[in-house]
């Protein structure tokens, strides 16, 4: 899909997700209005209608891009077979990257719907991601899913069913359903075998006769039995995950004890600063800022002059050797905060995605680490050998590396390693550097309190 057509589709979908509900109610939106049950229901139904229209457009565009990607891959394969020039093959590969980027953008818009459904709660969002490869929707049972979704929404528009295959991170269940204040995950099963399994389980739940279920399974073949246990496992995983989300605690599929903490830690953000910078570049093409004497931000209007290359020179002039981060990089992340939830104009969101406006950031990490020391925390850079051993441990969350070294922070007798997540909060969610420090120290203190309570009980 060419950039002009994609920009047009993108703007339409974003309108349905972010503005349709507000623009299609016959009353002025306010907190007082939403305290009235009837007006609140009407607003929710309009928001959900916008979500439905957006979901349908996302699916249509993902299907078109899927066909385009399959064709492109065949052309690359054929060009390699025919030993065509490197320029031809490179051109096809660049086109493939464009297609994949557009797919990621569409999925991130679907994520924007999901994040709103889940109240932007990252602790809940992570429960729905299991590090699996994303489903290609043209390989999924989409026709059946769409039919169920349409019937469900027509029956009750205060309930919204999101098809999980179009998101970047929901890898449990076929539908994520927002039903008033309750979250549900549903597995959709089609076919005679699955229907028979479903009926067997419904009967078992009604009569609670294990012996009957055992003999019924004994009479079936091995293929049916394997499908039965696969079906039960999928349903169990979905129910368990939703249970943890709605109850706030439980044991996940890996056997880990999970407790979602309700404590609120208020963080400070520089979102308004970036919003103002985006407006300024309409007149002077660029705007730079240095947040808290350590975080460099450059916003550029690339559609006029490609002046964003000057960011590297500015970094060097203020002694920053940290990598430059383009906010568009987070579009490729699975559980990263969606760019579209920031309070920028619809036009600016489209321009950022299309690279017509650019937000670049970098961190003077030495100055940032001094903030920890001013909070009476001890900062230690692990040796490269220690870092390699830490990051090569199987199933271990990888530590952030600065020049090949992990960073350890010790506060309240608790040590913790810094991971990439805190930088995603700074560069993508616009958390101020000082608030990032406070957040990590607060997490340390919470860990110390939890440890103390466990020790007392023991």
HELIX and SHEET records of a PDB file:
HELIX    1   1 UNK A    3  UNK A   18  1                                  16    
HELIX    2   2 UNK A   20  UNK A   23  1                                   4    
HELIX    3   3 UNK A   31  UNK A   34  1                                   4    
HELIX    4   4 UNK A   37  UNK A   81  1                                  45    
HELIX    5   5 UNK A   86  UNK A  117  1                                  32    
HELIX    6   6 UNK A  122  UNK A  125  1                                   4    
HELIX    7   7 UNK A  126  UNK A  128  5                                   3    
HELIX    8   8 UNK A  137  UNK A  139  5                                   3    
HELIX    9   9 UNK A  142  UNK A  155  1                                  14    
HELIX   10  10 UNK A  164  UNK A  166  5                                   3    
HELIX   11  11 UNK A  192  UNK A  207  1                                  16    
HELIX   12  12 UNK A  210  UNK A  218  1                                   9    
HELIX   13  13 UNK A  222  UNK A  247  1                                  26    
HELIX   14  14 UNK A  271  UNK A  284  1                                  14    
HELIX   15  15 UNK A  307  UNK A  309  5                                   3    
HELIX   16  16 UNK A  310  UNK A  317  1                                   8    
HELIX   17  17 UNK A  327  UNK A  332  5                                   6    
HELIX   18  18 UNK A  339  UNK A  341  5                                   3    
HELIX   19  19 UNK A  346  UNK A  354  1                                   9    
HELIX   20  20 UNK A  365  UNK A  374  1                                  10    
HELIX   21  21 UNK A  384  UNK A  391  1                                   8    
HELIX   22  22 UNK A  421  UNK A  427  1                                   7    
HELIX   23  23 UNK A  433  UNK A  457  1                                  25    
SHEET    1   A 3 UNK A 159  UNK A 163  0                                        
SHEET    2   A 3 UNK A 175  UNK A 179 -1                                        
SHEET    3   A 3 UNK A 182  UNK A 186 -1                                        
SHEET    1   B 2 UNK A 249  UNK A 251  0                                        
SHEET    2   B 2 UNK A 257  UNK A 259 -1                                        
SHEET    1   C 4 UNK A 286  UNK A 291  0                                        
SHEET    2   C 4 UNK A 295  UNK A 301 -1                                        
SHEET    3   C 4 UNK A 357  UNK A 363 -1                                        
SHEET    4   C 4 UNK A 325  UNK A 326 -1                                        
SHEET    1   D 3 UNK A 378  UNK A 381  0                                        
SHEET    2   D 3 UNK A 405  UNK A 411 -1                                        
SHEET    3   D 3 UNK A 401  UNK A 402 -1                                        
SHEET    1   E 3 UNK A 378  UNK A 381  0                                        
SHEET    2   E 3 UNK A 405  UNK A 411 -1                                        
SHEET    3   E 3 UNK A 414  UNK A 417 -1                                        
END                                                                             
